[in-house]
Amino acid sequence: MAERIDGEGRSRSILIAGAGPVGLTAALELARRGFAPRIVDAGAGPIPLEESRALGVNARTLTLLSPSGVAGRIVAAAQPIERFRARSGERILVQLDTRNVKGRFSAIRALSQGATERLLIEVLAAHGIAPEWRTAVVAETIADVHKPEVVLRRGDGTMETVLPDILIGADGAHSVVRKALGAGFPGEALEAFFYLADFRYSGPVDTHYGEVSIFDPGLIARLPVSADTIRYISTLEDFESRIVHLAAVAEKTWASQFRIHFRHVEPMARGNVFLAGDAAHIHSPAGARGMNLGIEDACWLAWLIAEGREQEYSGLRIPAVKQVLKQTYGLTRLVTMRNPLAIAARNLFAPLLLRFGPARRTLLRSVAGYDTPRPPWIDWAE
Ligand SMILES: Cc1cc2nc3c(=O)[nH]c(=O)nc-3n(C[C@H](O)[C@H](O)[C@H](O)COP(=O)(O)OP(=O)(O)OC[C@H]3O[C@@H](n4cnc5c(N)ncnc54)[C@H](O)[C@@H]3O)c2cc1C
């Protein structure tokens, strides 16, 4: 691990566990500030392109990834989502134009997580850094959080012990680093499963809008993945039979099912060990905040490390994490409610409320990710 002097005049070596979008962003944001972090990942490479996973890239993420040059590449590759609507039967409850948000970027666009990861890897390579694949952090406990000792196990079975000044755990929801810190991951899991399928079409389809169809109970959301592929995500196990395909299906490119958890770790750091992304917080995909919030963690942490202020990380990030968890929880409950009276009240009041400009602007700002503190190191208005 090469070292760099931080804002306090200290030389720091940095190890990042996990080369998902969050670990890669941390590596890149550190690299562009002159650090040479080492980044290791237990997997064989970035996730397959057809596994769209974290699809929504919001405006705040594009702001954060602008200085590194990744934002421009994402904008060039991503599918614009110009409109978004929620409907109950034929009744449109909410309709939003995602371009009606102030700043350089529209509120949200779509790019498959595998493509985002590859763009980050490409730009990171220009800084001379490549993730070390098939290299897992194995740690049962971290005895000294101020000078963490970490064992790495490579795919060929060889082991290596490293002693970084800073360890960043960006190793996902089942984080080994978080467990080795002995930190809990309190929260709750929703009873319902969510089901997902991506369909590629052979004929032209309108892929410029997102839509949630509420069936009371249950929903099917539709989001573009690319110019010819649409994702459907639902609480209904038989949702595929309810999809009205507007063109001939060429193939189902990916399908998955998952249970939703709302959990976060507090604090997000101990000594010189820091947790970011899914290692620190998980929540429902409603609002498409998961990867975006993790990328935000990574950018703040890199900036604070360069400033020699990394001990402020947890205190600065926890309020943002709590706010996003609360908001995605509310949104998820709103679209999965089963009580007929509550459903009737939602269907009556949500459209009324969203007729007002301030309510629409608040909703759009949160889709854009502008409801968390602005990055102080970026000097242009978002
Ligand atoms: C079906 C689905 C749909 C989603 N949709 C969205 C969406 O639309 N928008 C959104 O923002 N988010 C979405 N998410 C969430 C999003 O995928 C995650 O929030 C995001 O991947 C988190 O990134 P991360 O880098 O923190 O973790 P991960 O992407 O999980 O990356 C962690 C990395 O750590 C590696 N690793 C694990 N253990 C070790 C170890 N011991 N040593 C070294 N490396 C290790 C793993 O191999 C992995 O590469 C979705 C998730 C799913 C499953």
PDBQT file of the ligand as one rigid body, heavy atoms in Angstrom, charges set to zero:
ROOT
HETATM    1  C1  LIG A 401     -32.421  -6.569  -6.770  1.00  0.00    +0.000 C 
HETATM    2  C2  LIG A 401     -31.773  -5.320  -6.286  1.00  0.00    +0.000 A 
HETATM    3  C3  LIG A 401     -32.158  -4.103  -6.815  1.00  0.00    +0.000 A 
HETATM    4  C4  LIG A 401     -31.577  -2.939  -6.353  1.00  0.00    +0.000 A 
HETATM    5  N1  LIG A 401     -31.976  -1.738  -6.916  1.00  0.00    +0.000 NA
HETATM    6  C5  LIG A 401     -31.359  -0.599  -6.507  1.00  0.00    +0.000 A 
HETATM    7  C6  LIG A 401     -31.651   0.662  -7.150  1.00  0.00    +0.000 A 
HETATM    8  O1  LIG A 401     -32.450   0.750  -8.098  1.00  0.00    +0.000 OA
HETATM    9  N2  LIG A 401     -30.994   1.775  -6.718  1.00  0.00    +0.000 N 
HETATM   10  C7  LIG A 401     -30.079   1.718  -5.689  1.00  0.00    +0.000 A 
HETATM   11  O2  LIG A 401     -29.501   2.760  -5.344  1.00  0.00    +0.000 OA
HETATM   12  N3  LIG A 401     -29.788   0.544  -5.084  1.00  0.00    +0.000 NA
HETATM   13  C8  LIG A 401     -30.396  -0.612  -5.454  1.00  0.00    +0.000 A 
HETATM   14  N4  LIG A 401     -30.048  -1.813  -4.890  1.00  0.00    +0.000 N 
HETATM   15  C9  LIG A 401     -29.073  -1.841  -3.802  1.00  0.00    +0.000 C 
HETATM   16  C10 LIG A 401     -27.659  -1.879  -4.334  1.00  0.00    +0.000 C 
HETATM   17  O3  LIG A 401     -27.415  -3.015  -5.135  1.00  0.00    +0.000 OA
HETATM   18  C11 LIG A 401     -26.713  -1.837  -3.183  1.00  0.00    +0.000 C 
HETATM   19  O4  LIG A 401     -27.110  -0.791  -2.312  1.00  0.00    +0.000 OA
HETATM   20  C12 LIG A 401     -25.294  -1.599  -3.672  1.00  0.00    +0.000 C 
HETATM   21  O5  LIG A 401     -24.814  -2.688  -4.431  1.00  0.00    +0.000 OA
HETATM   22  C13 LIG A 401     -24.376  -1.424  -2.465  1.00  0.00    +0.000 C 
HETATM   23  O6  LIG A 401     -23.071  -1.292  -2.913  1.00  0.00    +0.000 OA
HETATM   24  P1  LIG A 401     -21.874  -1.717  -1.973  1.00  0.00    +0.000 P 
HETATM   25  O7  LIG A 401     -20.639  -1.442  -2.763  1.00  0.00    +0.000 OA
HETATM   26  O8  LIG A 401     -22.053  -1.114  -0.625  1.00  0.00    +0.000 OA
HETATM   27  O9  LIG A 401     -22.056  -3.276  -1.732  1.00  0.00    +0.000 OA
HETATM   28  P2  LIG A 401     -22.016  -4.472  -2.775  1.00  0.00    +0.000 P 
HETATM   29  O10 LIG A 401     -22.466  -4.034  -4.111  1.00  0.00    +0.000 OA
HETATM   30  O11 LIG A 401     -22.713  -5.602  -2.115  1.00  0.00    +0.000 OA
HETATM   31  O12 LIG A 401     -20.455  -4.786  -2.888  1.00  0.00    +0.000 OA
HETATM   32  C14 LIG A 401     -19.743  -5.398  -1.837  1.00  0.00    +0.000 C 
HETATM   33  C15 LIG A 401     -18.520  -6.072  -2.424  1.00  0.00    +0.000 C 
HETATM   34  O13 LIG A 401     -17.768  -6.622  -1.348  1.00  0.00    +0.000 OA
HETATM   35  C16 LIG A 401     -17.269  -7.891  -1.716  1.00  0.00    +0.000 C 
HETATM   36  N5  LIG A 401     -17.021  -8.638  -0.479  1.00  0.00    +0.000 N 
HETATM   37  C17 LIG A 401     -17.895  -9.240   0.335  1.00  0.00    +0.000 A 
HETATM   38  N6  LIG A 401     -17.267  -9.803   1.374  1.00  0.00    +0.000 NA
HETATM   39  C18 LIG A 401     -15.951  -9.547   1.209  1.00  0.00    +0.000 A 
HETATM   40  C19 LIG A 401     -14.780  -9.865   1.950  1.00  0.00    +0.000 A 
HETATM   41  N7  LIG A 401     -14.844 -10.585   3.070  1.00  0.00    +0.000 N 
HETATM   42  N8  LIG A 401     -13.582  -9.453   1.495  1.00  0.00    +0.000 NA
HETATM   43  C20 LIG A 401     -13.493  -8.726   0.331  1.00  0.00    +0.000 A 
HETATM   44  N9  LIG A 401     -14.581  -8.415  -0.415  1.00  0.00    +0.000 NA
HETATM   45  C21 LIG A 401     -15.774  -8.807   0.017  1.00  0.00    +0.000 A 
HETATM   46  C22 LIG A 401     -18.362  -8.482  -2.595  1.00  0.00    +0.000 C 
HETATM   47  O14 LIG A 401     -17.816  -9.468  -3.470  1.00  0.00    +0.000 OA
HETATM   48  C23 LIG A 401     -18.876  -7.252  -3.341  1.00  0.00    +0.000 C 
HETATM   49  O15 LIG A 401     -18.219  -7.064  -4.585  1.00  0.00    +0.000 OA
HETATM   50  C24 LIG A 401     -30.599  -2.995  -5.337  1.00  0.00    +0.000 A 
HETATM   51  C25 LIG A 401     -30.204  -4.226  -4.822  1.00  0.00    +0.000 A 
HETATM   52  C26 LIG A 401     -30.766  -5.382  -5.294  1.00  0.00    +0.000 A 
HETATM   53  C27 LIG A 401     -30.318  -6.714  -4.724  1.00  0.00    +0.000 C 
ENDROOT
TORSDOF 0
